[in-house]
Structure formats: structure tokens, C-alpha cells
Amino acid sequence: MKTASGNTGSIMDMFEKGKVLKFCAPMVRYSKLAFRSLVRKYNCDICFTPMIVAADFMRSVKARDSEFTTNESDRPLIVQFAAHDAQTLADAACVVAPFSDGVDLNCGCPQRWAMSAGYGACLINKPELVKDMVRHVRNQVDNPNYTASIKIRIHKDLKQTVDLCQKAESAGVSWITVHGRTTEERHQPVHYDAIKTIKDSVSIPVIANGDIKYLRDVESTYQLTGVDGVMAARGLLANPAMFAGYEDTPLECIWDWVDISISQGTPFTCFHHHLIYMLERVSSQPERKVFNSLSSTSAVIDYLQNTYGSVHNLGTSAETGRDEQEEKLCELTSFQSAFGRFVGNMTLQWTAVALFLYAEIAVIVILCIPFISAKRWQSIFKLSIWDCVARFWNKVFLTMIIILIVLFLDAVREVRKYSGKEIGTDAKLQPNMFDHLHMKLFRAQRNLYISGFAVFLWLVMKRLITLINQLASVSGTTAAIQAQAENANKTAEKYMKDNELLKQTLMEAKGDKATAEGMELLRKDVGKLKEELKTSGDALKESQSEAEVMKKQMDGLAREYDRLLKEHQELQNRQDSGNKKDD
């Protein structure tokens, strides 16, 4: 934790009637020392640190050193804490008191994690607790000029907010910052009338927060509410020189940020993100796409020089920082070349999709093996393990289709993003970036092919399994019909033989004994024929819907049977007439 020189003055002396103080809001990850140093150069009066959880701050020395950094020029400075315990807040205030000018209690953060832990906006519903925490800070910090403030959101019922503010005032709160939205509201219009009502209900300074994007918003907010100061967050991120009257981020401010970040050793992610916000208003969409893809400090500086030019010497520290970054960039490039560009930077989701594609190909190849018949596959699919899978098959199939289509559309979007003509034109400003964009386009096209083939093969595999089952069913039905047809042919042949035998018997028969034997044989044969015909008829009726061939055979057998009956009747008539003549 860097020590700052003591300051015997009080922030409260800065509040003058008719003067509107300008505050830099506490922003998680962004209100760090480097950014505070930048906005102070452009007429920001008071800066807040990012919100710090008081309990963690007191528990860990490492947390104190990483969460709170300052220097001699970083004043006036307010340290914002998130707390739900009065003594913990007071202990944290005592620790930072030698290095700051006041502490602020966060009663406005609407994020779920903060509210579930008892921090942030949930405190506006606990006025007695807020009052107790303010009183503990005032009583335990030795410096009488040290301020204790709160930052709140408003209630739907404004009377509750007024009651909270008045109780905090009675506890000795220095000032109140009011974000003019409720806990549920995010980007809705600010309730300036509510801020004015709060200002009129207390005698301490009130700071307005919300939708301060230009310097003219400071004056208009003051005219609407009569507050003593305004606090900006997103407006300062987009334009750190806003309080100095600039409509957009000036080039000088951008290079000031580069100087400050390099001199203070700001991590690249923070350094880059701040520049993304600063350049959003002053750069075109293709320029933003190119800039957002940069991955090192040296690449960012080269891009800024080639695109916007330099307005002053960056200094020895900047050149030294660039040399170090260039060495790291060369090491990274060598590593990427060794690892291989095709595999490099492939995300986990696309690796999973690629493995899924390979699995699909393997399954389709196995299903197409010619040595395994459709019946064999059907018997495999009938195993008990597949019964468990079959219950979820349709849901799994539809889920995978949806996932693969979403990934396919995302890949299409990426291809369109990196294949625009304007990107290619702007990338010529940076030869390295031109190659970088081509690699991005290559990866997007690779992902497009992977997801497209995965969708196609997933549908092919589903259809292939269905066709195998259908082929196995048709093969089984065909075999049954063939067996029935063979049985019918055998029966018909037997009928023909029996009929010929009957004819021979009747023609050769002589005398009553022979005739009686012939008639007995005929009756037995006719009985057998009836039984066999009945059996055949039942079998043919069962297979009638599956094969017209069996129907035709059945009709032929019926006609043959009628013919046999007629011949039998004629033979019987002849026999009767012969017997009468003998008589």
C-alpha cells in the first residue's frame, strides 16, 4: 500500500454555494490509481476508489496491497467500502485514513452477489444499521476532517429514502451521493425530481449520480436539482476529459493515458479496456474491430501512432516499456509458431464440436461395414442397453441439433465479421494486424465447416440408423412370405397327386368292394384336403395384407378344390348310375 503525504485540509471546505464539485465514481476494475491520475488532469475535483469489501480488506494483507494503491498526488481521495458490520467498516476506515481523505459506504450496488451478502443496495432498507456504521466511523477515526459519506439508490416510496438520509445526517454523515434510480432500474431515465426532494430534505451536501455524459449535463443537473456536486461513471470512461469541456476524448488525453499506464505498470487488460472506451466515439466500426483485437501494449501504441499520430514525445519510460513489450511479443510469437497455428487459440467449445464430428464419422463408418447385415444391427439395437438410450434419444437428438445450429450461426457471424472489405482496408495500417485478421477469418471458417459438417453428419447418422431398422424389418417380412409361399406350393402339389390317385382308383374300381374301398379312401382324402385347405386358408389370410402373390395362390387353390369336387360328384354320379344298371 503506497503512502501519501498527509493533508490537513478538509474536503468539506471544497463545497461552496453556487459551485458544483465534479466526482469520479467508484467503478469496479476501472477506478484504479492510473485512471484517477488521468481524470485529475482534466478538472475532476474528487476521485473514488473502486468498491472494496471491508471484511476481505481487513482479513488479508495481500488484498490490502492489491485493492488499494495511491500516491502523493492522488488527493482528494475517497475510499469506498462494502460492509454490513459497523465495527468492520470502522476498522477499515482507520487503516486507510492516513492515506485518504474519507470513506464512503456503498448502499447502492444492485448486483445480486452484493445484495445476497448483505452489501450494497440492500442497506437502503436498513437505515438504523447505516446510521450505526456512520457513527462508528466518525467516532473511531482520529482525524476530525476525515469524511464519512454514503452512496445510495432511491426507493419506490421516496419517503423511505428521505427517512434514510435524515437518519444518516443525524449520525454525522458528511454528504450523500444519490443515484437517481431504484434498485430494479438499470438504464431507465434518472429521477431528478427525487434527487431534488432529497436535497431539500437535508442540510448536508448532496451529490447527483446518473447519466452524466457531457459537461453540459453537469449544469443541467444542477439547475434541475440544486445539488452540490455531480458524479460520473460511464461518461468518464468514454471521455476522461469530459469535465474539462471536451465533447469527445481528445488525442492528448489518449496519449496521457498511455504515458500514465506505462509509468505505473498498468496491466494490459485494464490499459486496453480503457482505450476501447475512449476510442468508441471517435473511431469507426472497422477501426474499433481492429483495435479490439490487439493483444499487446506495443501493438496498441503502434496502432495509435499509425492511425492518429503522436502529439508529443512519449518519453523514456514509454520507449522502455515498448522495448519490453516487443521482447515479450517476440517470445509469444515464437511459442505460437512452435505450437502450430491451426490448433492455437481453439476454444474449448470448438474442440468439443470437432471431437463430436470425429465421433460421428467413426459411427457412420462402423454402420456402413458390409460384413454386418441389417438383421445383425437390428439384433444389436434390441439389446437392453439400447432400451435405456431409446427413452432419451429424441430429446438428445433435438438438443444436439439446436446446439450445433446455434454454433453454426455463430460461426457464420464470425466469418462475416472478419471478411468485410473495410477491415481489410484498415488493417493495411498494421501489417501484423492484417495477418492477425486473416488468422481470425481462417479460424472462423474452420469453425463454420466443423459445425456445418457436424449438423449434416448428425442428420445422416439418424437417417442411417432408421434405414437399417427398416431394411431389417423388410428382410424379415420377405423371408416369412417366402416360407408361406413354399408351403402353399407344396400343398398344391400334394392336392394334384391325391386327385390323380383318386381318378385312377375310380376308373379301375370293379365290384361293390372296390367301390366301397374307393369311396372310403375318397372320404379320407377329402377330409384331409379340407383340413389342409383350412390351414392353408388361415395362413393365406394372415399374409394377405403383405403379399398379393399369396392371395392369387389361394384363389387358384380354391378353384382347384371346386374342380375336384365337381369331378368327384361326376364320378359319384357315374358310380350310382352303374349300380342301378347292375340292379
C-alpha positions as CSV (number, residue, x, y, z in Angstrom):
1,M,0.0,0.0,0.0
2,K,1.7,3.2,-1.1
3,T,1.7,6.0,1.4
4,A,0.5,9.5,0.5
5,S,1.6,12.6,2.3
6,G,-0.8,13.9,5.0
7,N,-3.4,16.5,4.1
8,T,-4.5,18.8,6.9
9,G,-7.3,20.4,4.9
10,S,-10.9,19.0,4.7
11,I,-12.9,18.1,1.6
12,M,-15.8,19.8,3.2
13,D,-14.1,23.2,2.6
14,M,-14.4,22.5,-1.2
15,F,-18.2,22.7,-1.0
16,E,-19.1,26.3,-1.8
17,K,-22.5,27.8,-2.5
18,G,-23.1,28.0,-6.3
19,K,-20.1,25.7,-7.1
20,V,-20.7,22.2,-8.4
21,L,-18.0,19.7,-7.5
22,K,-17.1,17.1,-10.0
23,F,-16.6,13.5,-8.8
24,C,-15.2,10.4,-10.5
25,A,-17.4,7.5,-9.4
26,P,-16.2,4.2,-7.8
27,M,-16.1,1.7,-10.7
28,V,-15.1,-1.9,-10.2
29,R,-11.9,-2.7,-12.1
30,Y,-11.7,0.9,-13.6
31,S,-11.3,3.5,-10.8
32,K,-7.7,2.4,-10.2
33,L,-4.8,4.8,-9.5
34,A,-3.8,5.3,-13.1
35,F,-7.3,6.3,-14.2
36,R,-7.7,8.6,-11.2
37,S,-4.4,10.3,-12.2
38,L,-5.7,10.8,-15.7
39,V,-9.1,12.4,-14.8
40,R,-7.5,14.7,-12.2
41,K,-5.5,16.3,-15.1
42,Y,-8.9,17.2,-16.7
43,N,-10.7,19.1,-13.9
44,C,-12.0,16.2,-11.8
45,D,-12.2,17.5,-8.2
46,I,-12.6,14.3,-6.1
47,C,-12.0,10.7,-7.0
48,F,-13.3,7.5,-5.5
49,T,-11.5,4.1,-5.4
50,P,-13.3,1.0,-6.7
51,M,-15.6,-0.6,-4.2
52,I,-13.6,-2.7,-1.7
53,V,-15.2,-5.4,0.6
54,A,-14.2,-4.3,4.1
55,A,-14.1,-7.8,5.6
56,D,-11.7,-9.1,2.9
57,F,-9.6,-5.9,3.2
58,M,-9.1,-6.4,6.9
59,R,-8.6,-10.2,6.6
60,S,-5.7,-10.2,4.0
61,V,-2.6,-8.1,3.7
62,K,-2.4,-9.2,0.0
63,A,-5.9,-7.9,-0.5
64,R,-5.0,-4.5,1.0
65,D,-1.9,-4.2,-1.2
66,S,-3.8,-5.1,-4.4
67,E,-7.1,-3.4,-3.8
68,F,-5.8,0.0,-2.5
69,T,-2.9,1.8,-4.1
70,T,-2.3,5.6,-4.1
71,N,0.5,8.1,-4.3
72,E,1.2,11.7,-3.1
73,S,-0.7,13.4,-6.0
74,D,-3.7,11.1,-5.6
75,R,-5.8,13.6,-3.5
76,P,-8.5,14.3,-2.6
77,L,-9.3,10.6,-2.4
78,I,-12.4,8.8,-1.1
79,V,-12.1,5.1,-0.3
80,Q,-15.4,3.2,-0.9
81,F,-16.2,0.1,1.2
82,A,-18.8,-2.5,1.0
83,A,-19.7,-3.6,4.6
84,H,-22.6,-4.9,6.7
85,D,-20.9,-4.6,10.1
86,A,-20.3,-1.3,11.8
87,Q,-17.0,-2.3,13.5
88,T,-15.5,-3.8,10.4
89,L,-16.2,-0.6,8.4
90,A,-14.7,1.5,11.2
91,D,-11.6,-0.7,11.4
92,A,-11.1,-0.5,7.6
93,A,-11.5,3.3,7.8
94,C,-8.9,3.6,10.4
95,V,-6.4,1.6,8.2
96,V,-6.9,3.8,5.1
97,A,-7.3,7.1,7.0
98,P,-3.6,8.2,6.8
99,F,-3.7,7.7,3.0
100,S,-7.0,9.2,2.1
101,D,-9.5,12.0,2.9
102,G,-12.6,10.0,3.6
103,V,-14.5,6.7,3.3
104,D,-17.8,6.1,1.6
105,L,-20.3,3.3,2.4
106,N,-21.7,1.6,-0.7
107,C,-25.5,1.5,-0.3
108,G,-26.3,1.5,-4.0
109,C,-24.8,-1.6,-5.7
110,P,-27.7,-3.5,-7.2
111,Q,-25.8,-6.7,-8.1
112,R,-27.2,-9.9,-6.8
113,W,-24.0,-11.2,-5.2
114,A,-23.6,-8.0,-3.2
115,M,-27.2,-7.8,-2.0
116,S,-27.2,-11.5,-1.1
117,A,-24.1,-11.0,1.0
118,G,-25.7,-8.0,2.8
119,Y,-23.8,-5.3,0.9
120,G,-24.8,-2.6,-1.5
121,A,-28.4,-1.6,-2.2
122,C,-30.0,-3.9,0.4
123,L,-28.7,-1.4,3.1
124,I,-31.1,1.3,2.0
125,N,-33.8,-0.8,3.7
126,K,-31.7,-0.8,7.0
127,P,-31.5,2.8,8.0
128,E,-30.6,2.1,11.6
129,L,-27.6,-0.1,10.5
130,V,-26.4,2.6,8.1
131,K,-26.7,5.2,10.9
132,D,-24.7,3.0,13.3
133,M,-21.9,2.4,10.7
134,V,-21.6,6.1,10.0
135,R,-21.4,6.9,13.7
136,H,-18.7,4.2,14.3
137,V,-16.5,5.7,11.6
138,R,-16.9,9.2,12.9
139,N,-16.1,8.2,16.5
140,Q,-13.1,5.9,15.8
141,V,-11.2,7.8,13.1
142,D,-8.9,10.3,14.9
143,N,-8.8,12.9,12.1
144,P,-11.7,15.3,12.6
145,N,-11.5,16.4,9.0
146,Y,-11.9,12.8,7.8
147,T,-15.2,12.4,6.0
148,A,-17.8,9.6,6.2
149,S,-20.3,9.5,3.3
150,I,-22.8,7.1,1.8
151,K,-23.8,6.4,-1.8
152,I,-27.4,5.2,-2.2
153,R,-30.2,4.4,-4.7
154,I,-33.7,5.7,-4.2
155,H,-36.8,3.7,-3.1
156,K,-40.0,3.4,-5.0
157,D,-41.6,5.1,-2.0
158,L,-39.4,8.2,-1.8
159,K,-40.4,8.8,1.9
160,Q,-38.2,5.8,2.8
161,T,-35.3,7.4,1.1
162,V,-35.8,10.8,2.8
163,D,-36.0,9.0,6.2
164,L,-32.8,7.1,5.4
165,C,-31.0,10.3,4.5
166,Q,-32.2,12.2,7.6
167,K,-31.1,9.4,9.9
168,A,-27.7,9.3,8.3
169,E,-27.5,13.1,8.7
170,S,-28.3,12.8,12.4
171,A,-25.4,10.2,12.7
172,G,-22.9,12.8,11.2
173,V,-22.6,11.7,7.6
174,S,-20.6,14.2,5.6
175,W,-22.5,14.1,2.4
176,I,-24.9,11.8,0.5
177,T,-24.4,10.6,-3.1
178,V,-27.8,9.8,-4.7
179,H,-28.0,7.6,-7.8
180,G,-31.4,8.6,-9.2
181,R,-32.7,5.1,-10.0
182,T,-34.3,2.3,-7.9
183,T,-32.6,-1.0,-7.3
184,E,-34.5,-2.6,-10.1
185,E,-33.8,0.1,-12.7
186,R,-30.7,0.0,-14.9
187,H,-30.8,2.2,-18.0
188,Q,-34.2,4.0,-17.3
189,P,-34.2,7.8,-17.1
190,V,-32.9,9.3,-13.9
191,H,-35.4,10.6,-11.4
192,Y,-34.1,14.1,-11.0
193,D,-37.2,15.1,-9.0
194,A,-36.4,12.5,-6.4
195,I,-32.8,13.9,-6.1
196,K,-34.2,17.4,-5.7
197,T,-36.6,16.2,-2.9
198,I,-33.7,14.6,-1.0
199,K,-31.6,17.7,-1.4
200,D,-34.4,19.9,0.0
201,S,-34.9,17.5,3.0
202,V,-31.4,17.6,4.4
203,S,-28.9,20.4,5.2
204,I,-25.7,18.4,4.2
205,P,-24.3,18.4,0.7
206,V,-25.9,16.0,-1.8
207,I,-24.2,14.6,-4.9
208,A,-26.2,13.6,-8.0
209,N,-25.2,10.5,-9.9
210,G,-26.6,9.1,-13.2
211,D,-26.4,9.9,-16.9
212,I,-23.7,12.5,-16.7
213,K,-22.1,12.1,-20.2
214,Y,-21.1,15.7,-21.1
215,L,-20.1,18.9,-19.2
216,R,-23.4,20.4,-20.2
217,D,-25.1,17.6,-18.2
218,V,-23.4,18.9,-15.1
219,E,-25.0,22.4,-15.4
220,S,-28.5,21.0,-16.3
221,T,-28.4,18.6,-13.4
222,Y,-27.5,21.4,-11.0
223,Q,-30.4,23.5,-12.4
224,L,-32.9,20.7,-12.0
225,T,-31.9,19.5,-8.5
226,G,-29.8,22.2,-6.8
227,V,-27.2,19.6,-5.7
228,D,-23.7,20.4,-4.6
229,G,-21.9,18.1,-6.9
230,V,-22.2,15.5,-9.7
231,M,-20.7,12.1,-10.1
232,A,-19.9,10.5,-13.4
233,A,-19.0,6.9,-14.2
234,R,-19.6,5.7,-17.8
235,G,-19.3,9.3,-19.1
236,L,-15.8,9.5,-17.8
237,L,-14.9,6.1,-19.1
238,A,-15.9,7.2,-22.6
239,N,-14.3,10.6,-22.2
240,P,-11.9,11.2,-19.2
241,A,-11.6,14.8,-20.3
242,M,-15.3,15.4,-20.0
243,F,-15.1,17.7,-17.0
244,A,-12.6,19.9,-19.0
245,G,-15.3,20.6,-21.6
246,Y,-14.4,18.2,-24.3
247,E,-17.3,16.6,-26.2
248,D,-15.2,13.6,-27.2
249,T,-11.9,12.2,-25.9
250,P,-9.0,14.4,-27.2
251,L,-5.9,12.9,-28.7
252,E,-3.8,14.5,-26.0
253,C,-5.9,12.6,-23.3
254,I,-5.3,9.3,-25.1
255,W,-1.5,9.8,-25.1
256,D,-1.7,11.0,-21.4
257,W,-3.3,7.6,-20.6
258,V,-0.5,5.8,-22.4
259,D,2.1,7.7,-20.5
260,I,0.5,7.2,-17.1
261,S,-0.3,3.5,-17.7
262,I,3.2,2.6,-18.8
263,S,4.8,4.6,-16.0
264,Q,2.6,3.0,-13.3
265,G,2.8,-0.5,-14.8
266,T,-0.9,-0.9,-15.5
267,P,-1.9,-4.5,-16.6
268,F,-2.6,-4.7,-20.3
269,T,-6.3,-5.8,-19.9
270,C,-7.1,-2.6,-17.9
271,F,-4.9,-0.4,-20.2
272,H,-6.6,-1.8,-23.4
273,H,-10.2,-1.7,-22.0
274,H,-9.9,2.0,-21.1
275,L,-8.7,2.8,-24.6
276,I,-11.6,0.8,-26.1
277,Y,-14.0,3.1,-24.1
278,M,-12.1,6.3,-25.1
279,L,-12.0,5.5,-28.8
280,E,-15.6,4.3,-29.1
281,R,-17.0,7.8,-30.0
282,V,-14.1,8.9,-32.2
283,S,-13.4,5.8,-34.3
284,S,-15.3,4.0,-37.0
285,Q,-16.7,0.4,-36.5
286,P,-13.9,-1.2,-38.7
287,E,-11.3,0.7,-36.7
288,R,-12.8,-0.5,-33.4
289,K,-12.9,-4.1,-34.6
290,V,-9.2,-3.9,-35.5
291,F,-8.3,-2.1,-32.2
292,N,-10.3,-4.5,-30.0
293,S,-8.3,-7.5,-31.4
294,L,-4.9,-6.1,-30.4
295,S,-3.1,-8.2,-27.8
296,S,-0.1,-6.3,-26.6
297,T,0.9,-2.8,-25.4
298,S,3.4,-2.4,-28.2
299,A,0.7,-3.3,-30.8
300,V,-1.6,-0.7,-29.2
301,I,1.0,2.0,-29.3
302,D,1.9,1.3,-32.9
303,Y,-1.7,1.3,-33.9
304,L,-2.3,4.7,-32.2
305,Q,0.7,6.2,-33.9
306,N,-0.1,4.9,-37.3
307,T,-3.8,5.8,-37.1
308,Y,-4.0,9.1,-35.1
309,G,-0.4,10.2,-34.9
310,S,1.6,11.4,-31.9
311,V,1.1,14.8,-30.3
312,H,4.2,14.7,-28.0
313,N,7.2,12.6,-27.1
314,L,6.2,9.6,-25.1
315,G,9.3,9.8,-23.0
316,T,12.0,7.4,-21.9
317,S,9.5,5.3,-19.8
318,A,7.3,4.8,-22.8
319,E,10.2,3.7,-25.0
320,T,11.5,1.4,-22.3
321,G,8.0,-0.1,-21.9
322,R,7.7,-0.6,-25.6
323,D,11.1,-2.4,-25.8
324,E,10.0,-4.8,-23.0
325,Q,6.6,-5.4,-24.7
326,E,8.2,-6.1,-28.0
327,E,10.5,-8.7,-26.5
328,K,7.5,-10.4,-24.9
329,L,5.7,-10.2,-28.2
330,C,8.6,-11.9,-30.0
331,E,8.6,-14.7,-27.3
332,L,4.9,-15.2,-27.7
333,T,5.1,-15.3,-31.5
334,S,7.9,-18.0,-31.3
335,F,5.8,-20.1,-29.0
336,Q,2.7,-19.8,-31.2
337,S,4.8,-20.9,-34.3
338,A,6.1,-23.9,-32.4
339,F,2.6,-24.9,-31.2
340,G,1.0,-24.5,-34.6
341,R,-1.5,-22.0,-35.9
342,F,-4.2,-24.5,-36.7
343,V,-4.6,-25.7,-33.1
344,G,-3.7,-22.5,-31.5
345,N,-6.4,-20.5,-29.7
346,M,-9.1,-23.1,-30.4
347,T,-11.7,-22.7,-27.7
348,L,-13.0,-25.5,-25.6
349,Q,-16.4,-25.4,-27.2
350,W,-15.0,-25.8,-30.7
351,T,-12.6,-28.6,-29.6
352,A,-15.7,-30.4,-28.2
353,V,-17.5,-29.9,-31.5
354,A,-14.6,-31.2,-33.5
355,L,-14.3,-34.3,-31.3
356,F,-18.1,-34.8,-31.8
357,L,-17.6,-34.6,-35.5
358,Y,-14.9,-37.2,-35.5
359,A,-17.1,-39.5,-33.3
360,E,-19.9,-39.1,-35.9
361,I,-17.6,-40.1,-38.7
362,A,-16.5,-43.2,-36.8
363,V,-20.0,-44.3,-36.0
364,I,-21.1,-43.8,-39.7
365,V,-18.1,-45.8,-40.9
366,I,-18.9,-48.6,-38.5
367,L,-22.6,-48.7,-39.5
368,C,-21.6,-49.0,-43.2
369,I,-19.3,-52.0,-42.7
370,P,-20.6,-54.5,-45.4
371,F,-19.9,-57.7,-43.3
372,I,-22.6,-56.8,-40.7
373,S,-26.1,-57.4,-42.0
374,A,-29.1,-55.2,-41.3
375,K,-30.6,-58.1,-39.2
376,R,-27.4,-58.2,-37.1
377,W,-27.6,-54.5,-36.5
378,Q,-31.3,-54.8,-35.5
379,S,-30.4,-57.5,-33.0
380,I,-27.7,-55.2,-31.6
381,F,-30.1,-52.4,-31.3
382,K,-32.5,-54.6,-29.4
383,L,-30.1,-55.2,-26.6
384,S,-31.2,-54.0,-23.2
385,I,-28.7,-51.1,-23.1
386,W,-30.3,-49.5,-26.1
387,D,-33.7,-49.5,-24.3
388,C,-32.3,-47.1,-21.8
389,V,-30.8,-44.9,-24.5
390,A,-34.0,-45.0,-26.7
391,R,-36.0,-43.2,-24.0
392,F,-33.9,-40.1,-24.3
393,W,-32.9,-40.4,-27.9
394,N,-35.3,-37.9,-29.4
395,K,-34.6,-35.3,-26.8
396,V,-30.8,-35.8,-27.2
397,F,-31.2,-35.6,-31.0
398,L,-33.2,-32.3,-30.9
399,T,-30.9,-30.8,-28.3
400,M,-27.7,-31.5,-30.3
401,I,-29.4,-30.2,-33.4
402,I,-30.2,-26.9,-31.7
403,I,-26.7,-26.6,-30.2
404,L,-25.0,-27.3,-33.5
405,I,-27.2,-24.9,-35.4
406,V,-26.5,-22.1,-32.8
407,L,-22.8,-22.7,-33.2
408,F,-23.1,-22.8,-36.9
409,L,-24.9,-19.4,-36.9
410,D,-22.2,-18.0,-34.6
411,A,-19.5,-19.2,-36.9
412,V,-21.4,-17.5,-39.8
413,R,-21.4,-14.3,-37.9
414,E,-17.7,-14.5,-37.2
415,V,-16.9,-15.2,-40.8
416,R,-18.9,-12.1,-41.9
417,K,-17.3,-10.1,-39.1
418,Y,-13.7,-10.8,-40.3
419,S,-14.3,-10.9,-44.1
420,G,-15.6,-7.3,-44.5
421,K,-13.8,-5.3,-47.1
422,E,-13.4,-2.3,-44.8
423,I,-11.5,-4.4,-42.3
424,G,-9.0,-5.4,-45.0
425,T,-8.5,-1.8,-45.9
426,D,-8.0,-0.5,-42.4
427,A,-5.8,-3.5,-41.5
428,K,-3.2,-2.3,-44.0
429,L,-2.2,0.3,-41.5
430,Q,-0.8,-2.5,-39.5
431,P,0.9,-5.3,-41.5
432,N,0.9,-7.6,-38.4
433,M,-2.8,-6.9,-37.8
434,F,-3.5,-7.9,-41.4
435,D,-2.1,-11.3,-40.7
436,H,-3.9,-11.4,-37.4
437,L,-7.2,-10.7,-39.1
438,H,-6.6,-13.4,-41.7
439,M,-5.9,-15.9,-38.9
440,K,-9.2,-14.8,-37.2
441,L,-11.0,-15.3,-40.5
442,F,-9.4,-18.7,-41.0
443,R,-10.4,-19.9,-37.6
444,A,-14.0,-18.6,-38.1
445,Q,-14.2,-20.5,-41.4
446,R,-12.8,-23.6,-39.8
447,N,-15.4,-23.4,-37.1
448,L,-18.1,-22.9,-39.8
449,Y,-17.0,-26.1,-41.6
450,I,-16.8,-28.1,-38.3
451,S,-20.3,-27.1,-37.2
452,G,-21.8,-27.4,-40.6
453,F,-20.5,-30.9,-41.2
454,A,-21.4,-31.9,-37.6
455,V,-25.0,-30.9,-38.3
456,F,-25.1,-32.7,-41.6
457,L,-23.5,-36.0,-40.3
458,W,-25.8,-35.9,-37.2
459,L,-28.8,-36.0,-39.6
460,V,-27.1,-38.6,-41.8
461,M,-26.4,-40.8,-38.8
462,K,-30.0,-40.5,-37.6
463,R,-31.3,-41.4,-41.0
464,L,-28.9,-44.3,-41.5
465,I,-30.0,-45.9,-38.2
466,T,-33.6,-45.6,-39.3
467,L,-32.9,-47.1,-42.7
468,I,-31.0,-50.0,-41.1
469,N,-34.0,-50.8,-38.9
470,Q,-36.4,-50.5,-41.8
471,L,-34.2,-52.8,-44.0
472,A,-34.1,-55.4,-41.3
473,S,-37.9,-55.3,-40.8
474,V,-38.4,-55.7,-44.6
475,S,-36.0,-58.6,-44.8
476,G,-37.8,-60.4,-42.0
477,T,-41.2,-59.9,-43.6
478,T,-39.9,-61.1,-47.0
479,A,-38.5,-64.3,-45.5
480,A,-41.8,-65.1,-43.8
481,I,-43.8,-64.5,-47.1
482,Q,-41.4,-66.8,-49.0
483,A,-41.8,-69.5,-46.4
484,Q,-45.6,-69.3,-46.6
485,A,-45.4,-69.4,-50.5
486,E,-43.3,-72.5,-50.4
487,N,-45.7,-74.2,-48.0
488,A,-48.6,-73.3,-50.3
489,N,-46.8,-74.8,-53.4
490,K,-46.1,-78.0,-51.6
491,T,-49.8,-78.2,-50.5
492,A,-51.0,-77.7,-54.1
493,E,-48.6,-80.4,-55.5
494,K,-50.0,-82.8,-52.9
495,Y,-53.6,-81.9,-54.0
496,M,-52.7,-82.7,-57.6
497,K,-51.2,-86.1,-56.6
498,D,-54.1,-87.0,-54.5
499,N,-56.5,-86.1,-57.2
500,E,-54.7,-88.2,-59.8
501,L,-54.7,-91.1,-57.4
502,L,-58.4,-90.7,-56.9
503,K,-59.1,-90.8,-60.6
504,Q,-57.1,-93.9,-61.1
505,T,-58.9,-95.6,-58.2
506,L,-62.4,-94.8,-59.5
507,M,-61.5,-95.8,-63.1
508,E,-60.1,-99.1,-62.1
509,A,-62.6,-100.0,-59.4
510,K,-64.8,-103.1,-60.1
511,G,-67.5,-104.5,-57.9
512,D,-69.1,-103.3,-54.7
513,K,-66.0,-104.0,-52.6
514,A,-63.7,-101.9,-54.7
515,T,-66.2,-99.2,-54.9
516,A,-66.6,-99.2,-51.2
517,E,-62.9,-99.1,-50.7
518,G,-62.6,-96.2,-53.2
519,M,-65.3,-94.3,-51.5
520,E,-63.7,-94.7,-48.1
521,L,-60.4,-93.6,-49.5
522,L,-62.1,-90.7,-51.2
523,R,-63.7,-89.6,-48.0
524,K,-60.4,-89.8,-46.1
525,D,-58.7,-87.8,-48.8
526,V,-61.5,-85.2,-48.9
527,G,-61.3,-84.9,-45.1
528,K,-57.6,-84.4,-45.3
529,L,-58.0,-81.9,-48.1
530,K,-60.5,-79.9,-46.1
531,E,-58.2,-79.8,-43.1
532,E,-55.2,-78.8,-45.2
533,L,-57.2,-76.2,-47.1
534,K,-58.5,-74.7,-43.8
535,T,-54.9,-74.5,-42.5
536,S,-53.7,-73.0,-45.8
537,G,-56.6,-70.6,-45.8
538,D,-55.8,-69.3,-42.3
539,A,-52.1,-68.9,-43.3
540,L,-53.0,-67.1,-46.5
541,K,-55.4,-64.8,-44.7
542,E,-52.7,-63.7,-42.2
543,S,-50.3,-62.9,-45.1
544,Q,-52.9,-61.4,-47.4
545,S,-52.0,-57.8,-46.4
546,E,-48.3,-58.4,-47.0
547,A,-48.3,-60.2,-50.4
548,E,-50.7,-60.2,-53.3
549,V,-49.0,-63.4,-54.5
550,M,-50.4,-65.4,-51.7
551,K,-53.9,-64.2,-52.5
552,K,-53.6,-65.3,-56.1
553,Q,-52.3,-68.7,-54.9
554,M,-55.2,-69.0,-52.5
555,D,-57.7,-68.2,-55.3
556,G,-56.1,-70.9,-57.5
557,L,-56.3,-73.5,-54.8
558,A,-60.0,-72.6,-54.2
559,R,-60.7,-73.1,-57.9
560,E,-58.8,-76.3,-58.0
561,Y,-60.8,-77.6,-55.0
562,D,-64.1,-76.7,-56.7
563,R,-62.9,-78.6,-59.8
564,L,-62.0,-81.6,-57.7
565,L,-65.4,-81.5,-56.0
566,K,-67.2,-81.4,-59.4
567,E,-65.1,-84.3,-60.7
568,H,-65.8,-86.2,-57.6
569,Q,-69.5,-85.5,-57.9
570,E,-69.4,-86.6,-61.5
571,L,-67.6,-89.8,-60.6
572,Q,-70.1,-90.4,-57.8
573,N,-73.0,-89.9,-60.2
574,R,-71.4,-92.4,-62.6
575,Q,-70.9,-94.9,-59.9
576,D,-74.6,-94.6,-58.8
577,S,-75.8,-95.0,-62.3
578,G,-73.6,-98.1,-62.7
579,N,-75.0,-99.7,-59.5
580,K,-78.6,-99.1,-60.8
581,K,-77.9,-100.8,-64.0
582,D,-76.4,-103.8,-62.2
583,D,-79.6,-104.0,-60.1
